[in-house]
Structures are given as structure tokens and as C-alpha cells.
């Protein structure tokens, strides 16, 4: 007889261990499922805290910098169709007056007003502050600011004049900082507002030929994230838009000097119409969404580069979690094709140079 208090047989111990290893994966799946359910419930509980109330544009005062053409003008037209009062800000007075006539055609009532102010939003903060004060005296406090003033150049890093790097940072970055600084105090006092920064897909991924341009657009992302954390308690929401190549005068000008590599990479995606981009940007800003993207490529880039950016809905957060791995895999193929384009162009260029020497 086995001694009292002795262990079980080796066969029963082995069966126990075997059954334990069979059950372990099931337990792990149940634990993982429990964590996911708990996470979703937590998001559901806090969603009222992160989902802003939609802004009504009817009767709102919207200021659009860079509003004389392109995406800025189309955003102004879209807001005007929803009953907003518009202040267009740009440097060229003639273009401003032409844009004003186009925006006024979108009126839905006879009370709406389009105000035009000519100023360089990147040169002197005091001038920008005075311009915003004038606009608020005539049309009331600013409910939504659209920072769309910007410019672009493309070229190889060593071929771009050094002062162009400084100029692009002034226009694309400081040209958004100054107007935002001029409206923020009033927005905080009123506990409401929307601020839009129009960046670019080149502000999500650095590409060949965009060494002067991409950093100035990346900077807007950092500004937007930092500012959103500061002003969210005041019911002010920031939207940073990442439009792709868009059929605007700025793109036409950029294409005149665009390197072959940049052009070939850009051709892997289509060219959007500014009216389409404007509708999406205005919709996202009204809803208080932090990220605004256009098309499947834009959605993928926004999900891939979301990092620590704020979310405004449960759906958005879950989609980013679920799709991150898949999108990263797809992105690696894109990056590989871009590198291949650059290598082929370099080899062809060197071959032509060698042929000339022969």
C-alpha cells in the first residue's frame, strides 16, 4: 500500500499536465477576450468626455487664411453654403476680390457677408492681430479659423537655396501660428471654437524632393497636438488636415520644378479636386475630429502615423488599433517601390552622364 499522504501515480500526473496544456490556450483566449471587452466598455464609458458637440456653421464667423484660391477658397465656399459669415485673408487683393465674388454665389440667405482683408500672415504678428480684431469688430468673434495659407517648392536638398527653407517654415508654420495666436484668447473666453491646420500628406511621410516642404508641414502636426491638449478643456477642438496632391494653382506652380523622382512617386496616387477636399475638411472640423484625411491612402497614412494623437470616437480608436499591423505591412511595400524609383532614376542619370563622356 502506498504511504499515507503520498503523491498520485505518474500516469495520472501526466494526464493532468497534458490536460492543463490543452486548456491553457482556451484560458488565454478568454483572458484576452475579457481584456478587449473591458477596454471597449472603458472607451464607451469615457466616450462622452472625448466626443465633442458638432459646431453649427449657420451664423458662425469663419476666418480662412490663404482663402483667395485653391483649398482655402473652396473651404470658404463650403462654409458659406452652410450659412457662415466669411473673412477671407490673403496677400493678393485682386485675387481676394475675385474669390469674394465666387464665395458670394454660394449664399443661402441675404444676411451673409464676405469680408476680404489683405495681409501676409507670416510676416508680422502685430499686423495679423490687428486684422483679426478688425474682422471680429465687423462680423463678431471667430468661431472657426482655417489656417490654409501655404506654399510649396520641390527639389533636391543640395539644389534648394538655403533661404527657401527659412521662407517655407515662415509661411507654412508661422503663417498658421500667428492667426491662431490672435484668436485663441477670445475662443477660450467663449468656451467654444474650431481651429483647422491644413497640412499635407507630405506632413505624414517624408518624400524625395520635399526636404524644404515636408518639415514645415510636419511642424503643424506637433503644433496641433500640443495645442489640442491645452485648449480641449475650453471646448475648443483642433483639426489637422492631410490632403493629397490637389488640383490647385500651387500644385501647378510646384510641378514646374518637380524632380523626376518626386513626380513618379506622386503619380502613384491620384490628384484630388479642391472642392472634394474642402467638403471632407469642413465635415471633420465641424464634428471636432482631430485627423482629417482624403481617400484610402490618406486613411491608411493617418492610421499609421496616429501615434499619440487624440481621438474623438470609440470607432476611430478601435480602427487604429486593429488596422495598424496590416497598414504597416502595406506601407513597407510602398516604401520599397519608392526606393526602387529613386534607384532607377539615379542609375539612368549616371548612365546618361557616362554616355556623354564616351
N, C-alpha and C positions, 0 to 999 in steps of 0.2 A: 504494500500500500504506500502511496506517496505520503510524504511527511505532511503534517497539518500546516496550512499556510503556504504550501509550495506553489510554484508557478504552473500555468497550464501547459498542455502538450505543445511541442514545436509545430505540429500541423495546424492547431487552432491559432497559434500566434501568427503563422504565415498567412492564414486566411484573413486574419484581422488586418494585417498590414496591406495585403492585396486589396481588400475591400476599401480600406482607407484611401489608397491611391486612386481608386476608381471614383470615390465620392468627392475627393478634393477638387477636381476641376469644376464640378457642379456647385460646390460651395463657393469657389472663387467667382464663378459667373453670377451667382446670387448676390454676393457682396458687391461686385461691380455694378450689377443692376440696381442694387439698393442705393449705392452712391449716386448713380445717374438720376434716379428718381428724386433723391434728396436734393441734388443740385438743381433739377428742373423746378422742384417745389420752392426752393430758395429764390430762384430767379423770378418765379411767379409772385412770390411774396414781396420782393423788392421792386417789381416792375412799375408800380405806381410812382415810385421815387425816381425812376430813370426815364419815364415816358412823358415828355413834355406835352403840354396842350398846344394844339395847332394854332398858328398865327393867322388871323383873318386879314387879308390884304385889302379888302374893301374899306376905303377911307384911310388906309395906312400911308405913312410917308416913307418912300423908298429912295435912298440915295445910291446911285450907280456911278462909280468911277470907271473911266475907260468906256463911257456909255455912248460914244459917238459912232461906234462901228462894232462889227463882229458879235461876239457872245454878249458883251455888255449891253449893246443896243437891243439885242433880242431878249435879254432878261428884262430890260425896261419895258419892252412891248408886252411881254407875258404878264408882268405885274400890272401894267395898265389895263390889260384885258380883264383883270380881276378886281378892278376898281381902285387901284392905288393912285396916290399922288407921287409924281416922279421928279427928282432932281438929277439931271444929267451933268456929270463933271468930266471934262476932258480938256486938252490943251488947245485944239484947233476949233476956233469959233465957227468957222464956216461949216465944218462937219457937224458940229453940235446943232446948229440951226437946221441942217438937213435931217439929222436924226430926230430932232423935236417934231418935225412935220410927220415923219413916219410913225413915231410913237403916238401922236395925237389921233391918228387914224384908227387906233385900237380902243378908243374911249367907249365906255359903256354908259356913261351919263355926262351931262353938261357941266357938272361941278368939278370934274377932274382938271388938274393943272400939270403942265410940264415946265419945269424951271431949268434953265441952262446956265451953267457957271463955268467959265474958262479959267483953269489953273493947272499948273504942273504939281500933282500931288506928291511928287518925290523930291521937290527942291527945298521947300521951306515949311516947317511945321506951322509957324505962326500964320502963314497965308492960308494953309489948309484949315486951320482952326477958325479963322475969320470967315472963310467960305461956308463952312458948316453952320456957323452962327447965323449967317445971312439966310441960308436955306431954312433953318429952323424958325427964324422970325417970320418967314413968309408962309411956310407950309406946316409948321408945327414940329414937335420933337420927331427925331428919326426913329422909326420902328424897325427898319431893316436897312443895313448897309451892305452893299455889294462891292467888294474890292476886286475889280476886274481890270484895272489899269495894268498894263504889262507890255513887254516887248521880248523879242527872241532873236538871237543870232546863232548860227551854227558854223563850226569849223574845227579843224584840228587844234589841239591845245596850244601847240607852239606857233600856230599861224594867227591866232587871235591876239589883237593888240591888248596889252595889259589893262589899259584904261577901260576897255569894254567890259571886263569882269566887274570892275567897280560900278560902271553905269548900270549893268543889269541888276546888280544887287540893290542899287538905289531905287530903280524903277519897280522891279518885281517884288522886293521885300519892303523897303522903307515906304514905297508908294502905297502899301497896304497898312503899314504900322501907323502912319500919320493920320489918315482918315479915321481909323479905328480908335486911336487915342482921343480924337476930337469928339467922338460920340459916346464913349463908354461911360462917362460920368453921368450924363443925363439918363442913359439906359438903366444904370444901377439905381438912380433915384426913383425911376418909374417902375422898377422891378419887372421889366419886360424888354425884349428886343431879340433881333436876329442879326448875326454877322456872318457874311459869306466871304471866304477867301477862294478865289479861282486859281488853283494851282495848275497841274498838268500831269499826264501820265509820266512825263519826264521828271516829275517830282516824286515819283514812286520807284522808278528804276533809272539808273544812270546809263546812258547810251552813247555810243561813238558819236563824236561831233557836238555833244551838248555839255562840254565841261564848263562853259560860261553860264549856260541857261539852267541846267538841272539843279545846281546848288541853290540858286535863287528861289526855285520852286520848292525844293526840299525844305528850305528855311520856313516857308509858310506853314508846313505841317507842324514843325516844332512850335511855332508861334500859336497856332490854333489849339494844339493840345494843352499847352501851358495856360493860355488864356481861358479855355473852357473850364479848367479846374477852378480858376479864380472866380469866374462870373456865374457859374451854374447855380450857386445859392441865391442869386438875384433873378432867377428865371430868365436868364439870357443864354441863348444857345448858338453855338458856332457850327457852321458847316464848311468843310473844306472840300472843294470840287476838283476832280481829276479828269478833265475832259481829254479825249484822244485828239489826234490831228483833226482840226475843224476848218471848214472852208471859209476862211476869213482873209481880209487884206494882209493881216500879219503873217499868215502862213504863206501867202503868195510871195511876200517880200522875202521871207526866210528861204523859200525854195530856190531863189536866185543864186544863193551861195552855198547851198547844202552839199556837203561832201557825198561822193558816190555811196560810201558805206552807209551813211545816215539815211540816204534816200532809199536804198534797198531794204534796210531794216524797217523803215517807216511803211514801205509798201506791203509788208506782211499783215498790216491792219488797214482797214478802210479809212476813208475821210468822212467825218460826220458833218451834218448841216448845223449851223449855229442855232436855228430855231428848235431843233430836236434837243440839243444840249441845254438850251435855256429852260425848256419845259421841265426837264429832269432836275436841274439845279434848283429851280424855284420850288418844285414839289418837295424836294428833300429839305430845303431850308424852312419852308412853312411847317413841315412836320417836326423840325428840330433834329433831323438826322445829322450826325457828325460827318460821316463819309458820304460823298455823292459821286457815283461812277456811272459810266455810259457803256452799255453793251456787255457781252460775255467776257471779253478780255479785260474790260475795266472792272467788272465784278471780281474776276479772279485776282487781279492785282490788288484790289482793295482788301480782299480776304487775306492774301499772302502777306501784305505789309501792315496789317491792322495793329500788330504789336500791342502796346498798352493804350491804344486809343479808346475813348469812351464808347459805349453802346447805348442805344436808346430803345431797344426792344429785346425781348427774350429770343425771338426768332433770329435776329441778327447775330446775337452771341452764340447760339447753338449752331447756326450755319457756319460761322467762322471756325468753331471747334471741330465740326465734323469734316469740313472740306479742306482743312489746312494741308493734310498729308497728300491728298490727291492733287491739289493745285500745285504743291511744291514739285511733285513729280513732273507734271506738265510743264512747269516753268523751267525745269532743267533742260528739257528738250528745246524750248525756245532759246535759252541762253546758248546751248550748243549750236543751234542754227545761226545765231547772231555772230558767234565766234568764227564759224565757218565762213560767213560772208566777209568778215574783216580779213581773214587769212587769204581768201581767194583774191580780194582786191589788192592786197599787199603783194602777192605773188605776181599778179598781172602787171602791176605798176613796175615792179622790179624787172620783169621780163621785157617790158617796153623800153625801160632805161638801158638794159643790156643790149637790146637790138640796135638802139641808136648809136651805141659806142662801137659796134662792129663795123 
